[in-house]
Amino acid sequence: MAKAILVEETIKVGEKILVELDKIIPDIIGAFWFLFEETDEWKLIFISPTFDEKGPRFAYKLILDVFQKNSIEENVIAFED
């Protein structure tokens, strides 16, 4: 199976998302790209006590708000489970 390449544009958009999320919830203690080999897709993972406490619905809504407020196109980073 071919390995998906994590390109610089995607990394920079991920960094922008992290910076914007940190303005809203400053307890993000980690973020990293993870390659899901079964789908050959990179996913950006955030670690935050707030996300743990308030759950995935809260996290997805917050991240979606960041996408919309910063005009992040889904062709750069897909917003999905």
PyMOL CGO cylinders between C-alpha atoms (Angstrom):
from pymol import cmd
from pymol.cgo import CYLINDER

trace = [
    CYLINDER, 0.00, 0.00, 0.00, 1.27, 3.49, -0.84, 0.3, 1, 1, 1, 1, 1, 1,
    CYLINDER, 1.27, 3.49, -0.84, 1.89, 5.89, 2.02, 0.3, 1, 1, 1, 1, 1, 1,
    CYLINDER, 1.89, 5.89, 2.02, 0.05, 9.20, 1.96, 0.3, 1, 1, 1, 1, 1, 1,
    CYLINDER, 0.05, 9.20, 1.96, 2.37, 12.19, 2.05, 0.3, 1, 1, 1, 1, 1, 1,
    CYLINDER, 2.37, 12.19, 2.05, 1.79, 14.93, 4.61, 0.3, 1, 1, 1, 1, 1, 1,
    CYLINDER, 1.79, 14.93, 4.61, 2.45, 18.11, 2.62, 0.3, 1, 1, 1, 1, 1, 1,
    CYLINDER, 2.45, 18.11, 2.62, 3.62, 21.47, 3.92, 0.3, 1, 1, 1, 1, 1, 1,
    CYLINDER, 3.62, 21.47, 3.92, 0.33, 23.25, 3.09, 0.3, 1, 1, 1, 1, 1, 1,
    CYLINDER, 0.33, 23.25, 3.09, -1.61, 20.77, 5.22, 0.3, 1, 1, 1, 1, 1, 1,
    CYLINDER, -1.61, 20.77, 5.22, 0.87, 21.09, 8.09, 0.3, 1, 1, 1, 1, 1, 1,
    CYLINDER, 0.87, 21.09, 8.09, 0.55, 24.89, 8.03, 0.3, 1, 1, 1, 1, 1, 1,
    CYLINDER, 0.55, 24.89, 8.03, -3.25, 24.74, 8.02, 0.3, 1, 1, 1, 1, 1, 1,
    CYLINDER, -3.25, 24.74, 8.02, -3.08, 22.34, 10.97, 0.3, 1, 1, 1, 1, 1, 1,
    CYLINDER, -3.08, 22.34, 10.97, -0.85, 24.82, 12.78, 0.3, 1, 1, 1, 1, 1, 1,
    CYLINDER, -0.85, 24.82, 12.78, -3.37, 27.61, 12.08, 0.3, 1, 1, 1, 1, 1, 1,
    CYLINDER, -3.37, 27.61, 12.08, -6.19, 25.47, 13.51, 0.3, 1, 1, 1, 1, 1, 1,
    CYLINDER, -6.19, 25.47, 13.51, -4.13, 24.78, 16.62, 0.3, 1, 1, 1, 1, 1, 1,
    CYLINDER, -4.13, 24.78, 16.62, -3.31, 28.48, 17.14, 0.3, 1, 1, 1, 1, 1, 1,
    CYLINDER, -3.31, 28.48, 17.14, -6.98, 29.45, 16.76, 0.3, 1, 1, 1, 1, 1, 1,
    CYLINDER, -6.98, 29.45, 16.76, -8.18, 26.66, 19.07, 0.3, 1, 1, 1, 1, 1, 1,
    CYLINDER, -8.18, 26.66, 19.07, -5.61, 27.72, 21.67, 0.3, 1, 1, 1, 1, 1, 1,
    CYLINDER, -5.61, 27.72, 21.67, -7.18, 31.20, 21.74, 0.3, 1, 1, 1, 1, 1, 1,
    CYLINDER, -7.18, 31.20, 21.74, -10.52, 29.63, 22.66, 0.3, 1, 1, 1, 1, 1, 1,
    CYLINDER, -10.52, 29.63, 22.66, -9.43, 26.80, 24.96, 0.3, 1, 1, 1, 1, 1, 1,
    CYLINDER, -9.43, 26.80, 24.96, -5.87, 27.28, 26.19, 0.3, 1, 1, 1, 1, 1, 1,
    CYLINDER, -5.87, 27.28, 26.19, -5.67, 23.81, 27.79, 0.3, 1, 1, 1, 1, 1, 1,
    CYLINDER, -5.67, 23.81, 27.79, -4.71, 21.97, 24.60, 0.3, 1, 1, 1, 1, 1, 1,
    CYLINDER, -4.71, 21.97, 24.60, -1.75, 19.95, 25.79, 0.3, 1, 1, 1, 1, 1, 1,
    CYLINDER, -1.75, 19.95, 25.79, -0.89, 18.26, 22.53, 0.3, 1, 1, 1, 1, 1, 1,
    CYLINDER, -0.89, 18.26, 22.53, -1.57, 17.99, 18.83, 0.3, 1, 1, 1, 1, 1, 1,
    CYLINDER, -1.57, 17.99, 18.83, -0.08, 15.63, 16.30, 0.3, 1, 1, 1, 1, 1, 1,
    CYLINDER, -0.08, 15.63, 16.30, -0.58, 14.16, 12.86, 0.3, 1, 1, 1, 1, 1, 1,
    CYLINDER, -0.58, 14.16, 12.86, -1.32, 10.44, 12.80, 0.3, 1, 1, 1, 1, 1, 1,
    CYLINDER, -1.32, 10.44, 12.80, -1.30, 8.23, 9.70, 0.3, 1, 1, 1, 1, 1, 1,
    CYLINDER, -1.30, 8.23, 9.70, -4.19, 5.76, 9.71, 0.3, 1, 1, 1, 1, 1, 1,
    CYLINDER, -4.19, 5.76, 9.71, -2.63, 3.01, 7.63, 0.3, 1, 1, 1, 1, 1, 1,
    CYLINDER, -2.63, 3.01, 7.63, -5.88, 1.15, 6.93, 0.3, 1, 1, 1, 1, 1, 1,
    CYLINDER, -5.88, 1.15, 6.93, -7.24, 4.21, 5.08, 0.3, 1, 1, 1, 1, 1, 1,
    CYLINDER, -7.24, 4.21, 5.08, -3.87, 5.77, 4.16, 0.3, 1, 1, 1, 1, 1, 1,
    CYLINDER, -3.87, 5.77, 4.16, -5.05, 9.10, 5.61, 0.3, 1, 1, 1, 1, 1, 1,
    CYLINDER, -5.05, 9.10, 5.61, -3.38, 11.60, 7.89, 0.3, 1, 1, 1, 1, 1, 1,
    CYLINDER, -3.38, 11.60, 7.89, -5.55, 12.93, 10.71, 0.3, 1, 1, 1, 1, 1, 1,
    CYLINDER, -5.55, 12.93, 10.71, -4.83, 15.84, 13.03, 0.3, 1, 1, 1, 1, 1, 1,
    CYLINDER, -4.83, 15.84, 13.03, -5.36, 14.79, 16.66, 0.3, 1, 1, 1, 1, 1, 1,
    CYLINDER, -5.36, 14.79, 16.66, -5.83, 17.25, 19.54, 0.3, 1, 1, 1, 1, 1, 1,
    CYLINDER, -5.83, 17.25, 19.54, -5.39, 16.43, 23.22, 0.3, 1, 1, 1, 1, 1, 1,
    CYLINDER, -5.39, 16.43, 23.22, -7.31, 18.59, 25.69, 0.3, 1, 1, 1, 1, 1, 1,
    CYLINDER, -7.31, 18.59, 25.69, -8.93, 18.05, 29.08, 0.3, 1, 1, 1, 1, 1, 1,
    CYLINDER, -8.93, 18.05, 29.08, -11.80, 20.26, 27.87, 0.3, 1, 1, 1, 1, 1, 1,
    CYLINDER, -11.80, 20.26, 27.87, -12.42, 17.94, 24.92, 0.3, 1, 1, 1, 1, 1, 1,
    CYLINDER, -12.42, 17.94, 24.92, -12.34, 14.95, 27.28, 0.3, 1, 1, 1, 1, 1, 1,
    CYLINDER, -12.34, 14.95, 27.28, -14.74, 16.63, 29.69, 0.3, 1, 1, 1, 1, 1, 1,
    CYLINDER, -14.74, 16.63, 29.69, -17.22, 18.07, 27.17, 0.3, 1, 1, 1, 1, 1, 1,
    CYLINDER, -17.22, 18.07, 27.17, -17.04, 15.27, 24.62, 0.3, 1, 1, 1, 1, 1, 1,
    CYLINDER, -17.04, 15.27, 24.62, -16.56, 14.86, 20.88, 0.3, 1, 1, 1, 1, 1, 1,
    CYLINDER, -16.56, 14.86, 20.88, -19.66, 16.83, 19.84, 0.3, 1, 1, 1, 1, 1, 1,
    CYLINDER, -19.66, 16.83, 19.84, -18.27, 19.92, 21.59, 0.3, 1, 1, 1, 1, 1, 1,
    CYLINDER, -18.27, 19.92, 21.59, -14.83, 19.36, 20.06, 0.3, 1, 1, 1, 1, 1, 1,
    CYLINDER, -14.83, 19.36, 20.06, -16.16, 18.94, 16.52, 0.3, 1, 1, 1, 1, 1, 1,
    CYLINDER, -16.16, 18.94, 16.52, -18.36, 22.04, 16.81, 0.3, 1, 1, 1, 1, 1, 1,
    CYLINDER, -18.36, 22.04, 16.81, -15.44, 24.11, 18.05, 0.3, 1, 1, 1, 1, 1, 1,
    CYLINDER, -15.44, 24.11, 18.05, -13.16, 22.87, 15.28, 0.3, 1, 1, 1, 1, 1, 1,
    CYLINDER, -13.16, 22.87, 15.28, -15.87, 23.47, 12.67, 0.3, 1, 1, 1, 1, 1, 1,
    CYLINDER, -15.87, 23.47, 12.67, -16.24, 27.04, 13.95, 0.3, 1, 1, 1, 1, 1, 1,
    CYLINDER, -16.24, 27.04, 13.95, -12.48, 27.53, 13.50, 0.3, 1, 1, 1, 1, 1, 1,
    CYLINDER, -12.48, 27.53, 13.50, -12.76, 26.15, 9.94, 0.3, 1, 1, 1, 1, 1, 1,
    CYLINDER, -12.76, 26.15, 9.94, -15.58, 28.57, 9.10, 0.3, 1, 1, 1, 1, 1, 1,
    CYLINDER, -15.58, 28.57, 9.10, -14.13, 31.68, 10.77, 0.3, 1, 1, 1, 1, 1, 1,
    CYLINDER, -14.13, 31.68, 10.77, -10.78, 31.17, 9.05, 0.3, 1, 1, 1, 1, 1, 1,
    CYLINDER, -10.78, 31.17, 9.05, -12.14, 30.10, 5.65, 0.3, 1, 1, 1, 1, 1, 1,
    CYLINDER, -12.14, 30.10, 5.65, -10.28, 26.80, 5.78, 0.3, 1, 1, 1, 1, 1, 1,
    CYLINDER, -10.28, 26.80, 5.78, -11.20, 24.74, 2.75, 0.3, 1, 1, 1, 1, 1, 1,
    CYLINDER, -11.20, 24.74, 2.75, -11.98, 21.08, 3.25, 0.3, 1, 1, 1, 1, 1, 1,
    CYLINDER, -11.98, 21.08, 3.25, -9.81, 20.17, 0.27, 0.3, 1, 1, 1, 1, 1, 1,
    CYLINDER, -9.81, 20.17, 0.27, -6.77, 21.07, 2.40, 0.3, 1, 1, 1, 1, 1, 1,
    CYLINDER, -6.77, 21.07, 2.40, -7.91, 19.30, 5.57, 0.3, 1, 1, 1, 1, 1, 1,
    CYLINDER, -7.91, 19.30, 5.57, -11.08, 17.21, 5.51, 0.3, 1, 1, 1, 1, 1, 1,
    CYLINDER, -11.08, 17.21, 5.51, -13.37, 17.73, 8.45, 0.3, 1, 1, 1, 1, 1, 1,
    CYLINDER, -13.37, 17.73, 8.45, -14.72, 14.28, 9.26, 0.3, 1, 1, 1, 1, 1, 1,
    CYLINDER, -14.72, 14.28, 9.26, -14.68, 11.54, 11.89, 0.3, 1, 1, 1, 1, 1, 1,
]
cmd.load_cgo(trace, "trace")
